[in-house]
Amino acid sequence: MSVNLETNAAVDKYPSRISDKPELLDRKDPVVYTEWKESSGVTKEQFDSYDKNGYLMLDSFFSEAEIAQWRAELARLQEEFRTKPKEEVIREPGGDEVRSIFAVHKQNEIFKKVSEHPRLKQLVDNLLGSETYIHQSRINYKPGFNGKEFYWHSDFETWHVEDGMPSMRALSCSIALEDNFHYNGALMVVPGSHKKFITCVGQTPENHYKDSLRKQEYGVPDQNSLTQIVKEGGIDTAVGKAGSILLFDCNTMHGSNSNITPLPRSNVFLVFNSVENRLVAPFSGQQPRPEYIATRD
């Protein structure tokens, strides 16, 4: 996959971080890119629900044996990088605990196979209407007692502005490695929010990713726009047993609370992008983020 670093200003469908006032723009892209069929991997009701709400929770998608293996590997990596510095390892704001490890589909054979899981790939490719590739992968740790929150955001806003993703033709898959309860920092989503694009204010600082992966301060929605979309769609919490998956559109507004319970909440996070939605130059006009955050090849 080659990199197009030509000027993008004329084709920017979702301009953001260029005005001092936020806007709510209508989505200009489909949500699903094919019609439902028997081979889609979900029921017609589930397919339509994803299109309408921007997310879909599927219980027991992976087996207990698979989850046990991945959880063991998660723990091994956490221990390996507890004190070992590495570019792909992101630590908690204000501390040294491991928050996330990026590019696990490239650097770890176990999680590489997870990203290529045939049943998952079939489902994702059907929703996006083409072959897909991994735009970003990571494992997220949210330990008991002190797991930090993730503030509200649309992933696409950052991927568009800082990575150069042209269109909303990508989705995320969060694989639960622990049971997700309402009270241990499970992901919250705003149903229907994927149909609107909230522009953000504030020019992106150079090398913003070095801080934003620990605590995001640019590319976050304003409170008035958030209030409006929550009044319209409400808030759902993605709860489910280990082995469940949450699929959500790249523009779905989501976030999570901190975890002060003794119960950890860890997950494998995979972003699938259509091969027909390849990255161009970042719409911020800045240099692309590193390959381990946004795959270009």
N, C-alpha and C positions, 0 to 999 in steps of 0.2 A: 504494500500500500504506500504510494508515494505521498509526499507532503506538498501541499499547495500553499505557498506563503505569499500569494498575490494579495493585493488590497481587497478588502471585503466590504467597504462602506456601502457600495451600491446594492448589495444583496443581503444586508443585515435586516432580517425579518423581525428581530426582537431586540432593538437597541436598548441598552441598559447601562447605568453608571455614566451617563453623559449629560444628565439634567439634574437640577437641584430640587426637582419635584417628582415624586413617584407617580406612575400611571398604572392602570389596569388595562392590559391589551387583550384582545380576543386571540385565542389560539388560531394559527393559520395552517396547522398540519393535522392529519388524521391522528386518531389514538391507536386504532388497530388498522392494519394495512391489508388484511384479507377478509374474506367472508368465513364464517364458522363452517367447519366440516367435521365429519366423524373423526378424522385424524388430528384434529386440533390439539388434543391432549387434555381438554376440559369440556364440560357440558356447555350447551348453548346458553344456559342461564348464567354460568360462570363467565363465559366469554362476553356476554352483554353487560354483566356487572362490572367487569374490568373497563370496558369502553365507557360506561356511564360514570363510575366512581373514581377511576384512575388507579385502582389497586385491587388485588385479589389475594386472599389468604387460603392456602391449601394445606390441610392437616395431613400429617403422616406421609408426606411426599417421599421422604427417605426413611430407611429402616433403622432400627435401634443399633444394629451392628455397624452400619455406616457411620452413624452419629458418634458412636463410642470411639471409633478409629479417629475420626476428625477431631473430637474433643481431646483425645490423648496427644495428637499432633499439635493442637493449639497450645496445650499446656507445655509441651516440650519447647516450642518456639518462644513462648513467654519467658521461660527459664533461660533459654539460650541468649536472649537479647535483654535480659534484665539489666545488665551492666555493660553489654557490648554495644558500642556505637555503630550505627548503620543508617545510611540515608533514608532507607525505606521504613525505618522504625520511627513512629511518632509517639511522643510521650505526653502525659497528661499536663495541662496547663498548671504551672506552679509546682510541678513535681517531676520525678524521674520514672514513674510507673509507666509501663507500656500501654498506650491507648489504642494504637492500630499498627498493623504491619501491612504495607502495600506490596503490590505486584506478586502476590503469592501464587498466581496462576503461572508465572514465569519461573519462579525460583524454588518452588516446592512441588515435587512430583505428585504428592497426595492431592494437593489442592488444584494442580493442573488437571488431574483426572476429574475432579469435581466440576470444573469449568467446562469440561467436555462431555458431561454426563448425557447420554443419548436422549433420555426422556425429557430432561430439562431443555436441551437444545431444540428438540422438536417443538416443544411448547413455545419457546421464545421466538424461534424462527417463524412460526405460524403467526404470532401476534404482530411481529414487525414486518412480515411479508417478504423476507429475503434471508439469505445467509447472514449470520452475525459474527462478530468477533468481540473479544473482551476489551472494552475501553479502559476499565479500571477494575482492580480486584484488591480486596484487603480482608483481613480478619480484625474484628473489633472486640475489644475487651471492655466489659463493664462489670468490674468486680463488685462483690457485696461491700456494703458500708460506705465506699467512697468513689463509686463509679460516676464520672462527671456527665453532665447533660450535653445534648447536641441541640443548639438553638434552631428555631424554625427556619427552613430554607427550601428553595427549589433547586435541586441539583443542576437542572438544565441551565439556570441563570449563570452559574459558575462555569459549567462546561462550554457554554456558548461564548461568554465574554473572555474567559481566561484560556480556553483550549481551542476555540474555533469550531465547535460542533454546530453545523448550520441549521439543522432542523430537529424537531422533536420526534425522532425516530429511534429512541433508545429506551431501555427500561432497566430497572435494578431488581436483583433477586437477593433477598436476605434469608439465609438459611439459619434457622434457630438451632444452636448447639446446646442450649439450656432451655428449660421451660420458661416461657414468657408470660408473666402475670401482669395485671393492671398496676401492681405496686413495685415492680423491680426494674423500672426504667424502660419498659417496652416502647416500641416505636408508636408514635401517634401520627395519624394522617388526617387531612381535611378532604372528605369526599367531594368530588367535582372540582377541586381547585386546579386540576390539570387543564381545565378548559380556559383558564385565564393566566396571563403572564404578568407578574408584578415586576415592573422595572425598579431598579434600586438606585440609590443616590451615592455619590462619593466616588472619586476617581481611584482606580485600583493602584495601590502602591507597587513599585517594582518588587519582584520576588515575594509577592504577597503570600504564596503558598507556604512559605517557611513558618508563618505565624497562623494562617487560617486553618491549617490542619490540626492545630492544637485548640484554637479558639477563633471562630470566624467573626470578623467585624465588618467586612465589606461583602456585598452580595447577599445581605440579609434584608428581608422585607420590612417596610415601615409598619408601625402598629395600627394605623388606620386601615390600611389595605388588608392586613391580617384579620382585623376585627370584622371587616365586611365579608370576607370569604368564609370565615367561621360562622357568622350569622346565617349565611346562605347554606353552608354544607354541614356544619357541625364538626365534631372531632370524633374519630374512631380510634380505638387502641387495638393494635395487632397482637392479640394474645393467642397462645397455642403451645402445644407440647414441643419438646425437642424433636426435630425431624420435620417440622412444618416449614413451609416457605411463604414468604411475602413477596409478591411481584408488584411493583408499582412503577407507573409511568415516570419518565425523567422529569416531568414538570409538576408532579404531585407535591404539594406543600406538606412537609413532615418535620418532625423533631422528636426529642425524647427528654424525659426528666432525668435527674440524677437518681442513682440507686443507693438508698441508705438502708436497704434491707440486707440480711445476711446472704441472700440468694443471688448468685452471679447471673449475668445475662450476656452471653457471648454469641457472636454470629459470624458466618462467612458471608461476605458482601461481594457480589459479582455484578458488574454493569455490562450489559450486552448492547452493542450498537450495530445498526445495519451497515453492511458493506457499501450500501448506496448513500450513506450519510457520513462519508469520511471527513476527517478534520481538515480545516483550512487554517489560515493564519488566525490567531486570536483576534476577536473583534474589539479587544481593548487596544490593539495596535502594539502590544508588548510582545516580548519573546514567549514562545510556548513554554508551558510548564514541563518539568522533566518527564521522561518516558515512563517512569514507574508510577506516575499519577495519571497520565493520559497517553495511552498507547497510540502511536502513529504508524508503526511498521507492523 
